[in-house]
Amino acid sequence: MRIGQQGTLTNVWAPKGSRPTAVKQTEYDWVYIFGAVNPVNGKSSAVITPTVNTDYMNHHLRFISEEAGKDVHVVLVLDQAGWHIAKQLVVPKNISLLHLPAYSPELNPIERLWAYMKSHYLSNRIYKNYEEIFNAGTVAWNNITSEMFCSICNTEWIKHEN
């Protein structure tokens, strides 16, 4: 997910008959969140980076692998972003990648989380600099509890057990 100075505008409450205003920036500074959630137990993992590429994705995969442990097998649901399907991607032995069909964000549980984070923590804001953007992303991720991760990301098709 990208967070930055060209932020997202969302609906806000306002008195009837009034026209609410929202801030908009012209600067272009961003951070990206690589996130993974186990929607059954709420465990999560995230890495905030200045850009997206295969190197950062490899770092994120190593991080998930280490967090899960050698005895746990992780199935990671991904879209087909370039850094998710690159030939240089190094997938640890305890991770399997499940790539969704192109243009199907509604099938990706993490997309619900990105929408929640934007609407509750990251929209309609001004960020002075990179550090503020980074901190906002960190606070947004850390404010979400395990129960919320489960509630937001769980779907019927993910609950399937062997």
Number of C-alpha atoms within 10 A of each C-alpha: 17 18 22 25 21 20 21 15 15 12 10 10 6 10 7 6 6 7 8 10 9 13 12 14 13 8 12 11 16 20 22 18 21 18 17 21 22 20 22 16 12 20 16 20 17 16 17 21 16 14 11 18 15 17 13 18 20 18 15 20 23 17 15 23 20 13 13 17 11 12 8 12 14 17 12 15 17 19 20 15 12 11 17 17 14 13 9 11 17 14 14 17 10 18 18 13 14 12 15 14 12 9 9 10 14 9 16 17 21 23 16 17 21 19 15 15 18 21 16 12 16 24 20 19 19 17 21 12 14 16 13 14 22 21 14 19 24 15 13 16 21 11 12 16 13 17 13 14 24 18 14 20 19 20 15 6 8 13 10 7 5 3
